[in-house]
Amino acid sequence: MPTKGSAKAAGDNLPVYANEGTEIPARGQAIIGTGIAIGLSHNTIGQIAPRSSLVAKHQVMTNTAVIDADYSGEVRGVLANLGDKS
């Protein structure tokens, strides 16, 4: 289940809850499933955005993505490994 990182966090954390084990090669990227689907109100969007702590600790960047209100599938994100190790 998505959770807030703190009481004042604007968004919920998804990448922590990836539901599949995937090794991202050095300087590569992979599409990672979360195992969840969301329902959005008409004329709204969901957004996947990078977290500075993920980059600072693991050299992994979450590419920004928009989830439209009419999308009903699994929320997936593209993670890019900026480091020299898988």
C-alpha positions in Angstrom: 0.0 0.0 0.0 1.4 3.5 -0.8 2.4 5.5 2.2 3.5 9.1 3.0 7.1 9.5 3.8 6.2 12.1 6.5 3.1 13.9 7.8 3.7 16.9 5.5 4.6 14.9 2.4 2.7 16.0 -0.7 2.7 12.5 -2.4 2.7 8.9 -1.6 5.8 6.6 -2.0 5.4 3.9 -4.6 8.9 2.7 -5.7 9.6 1.3 -2.3 6.8 -1.2 -3.0 7.9 -2.6 -6.3 6.3 -6.0 -6.6 9.0 -7.6 -8.8 12.7 -8.2 -8.4 14.5 -6.6 -11.2 18.2 -5.8 -11.6 18.8 -2.5 -13.4 22.1 -2.6 -15.2 24.7 0.2 -14.7 23.6 3.2 -16.8 20.5 1.2 -17.8 16.8 1.4 -17.1 13.8 -0.9 -16.4 10.0 -0.7 -16.2 9.0 -1.7 -12.7 5.5 -2.7 -11.6 4.0 -1.6 -8.3 1.2 -4.2 -8.1 -1.4 -1.5 -7.6 -4.0 0.3 -9.7 -5.6 3.6 -8.7 -8.8 5.4 -9.5 -8.6 9.1 -10.3 -11.4 11.7 -10.5 -12.3 13.1 -13.8 -10.0 15.9 -15.0 -7.2 14.9 -12.6 -3.9 13.2 -13.1 -1.5 11.1 -11.0 2.2 11.7 -11.3 5.3 9.6 -10.7 8.1 11.9 -9.8 11.7 11.4 -8.7 12.8 11.4 -5.1 16.1 13.0 -4.2 16.7 10.3 -1.5 16.5 7.5 -4.0 19.1 9.1 -6.2 21.4 10.1 -3.3 21.3 6.7 -1.6 21.2 4.3 -4.6 21.9 6.4 -7.8 18.5 5.4 -9.1 16.3 8.0 -10.7 12.5 7.6 -11.2 11.5 9.1 -14.5 8.6 11.5 -14.3 5.3 10.0 -15.7 1.7 11.1 -15.9 -1.2 8.8 -15.1 -4.4 9.9 -16.8 -7.8 9.6 -15.0 -9.0 7.0 -17.6 -6.0 4.7 -17.1 -7.1 1.6 -15.2 -4.1 -0.7 -15.3 -1.2 -1.4 -13.0 0.8 1.7 -12.1 4.3 1.1 -13.4 7.4 3.3 -13.4 10.6 3.6 -15.3 13.7 3.6 -13.1 17.1 4.6 -14.5 20.3 3.5 -12.8 22.7 6.4 -13.0 25.5 4.5 -11.2 28.3 2.3 -12.3 27.0 -0.9 -10.6 23.9 -3.0 -11.3 
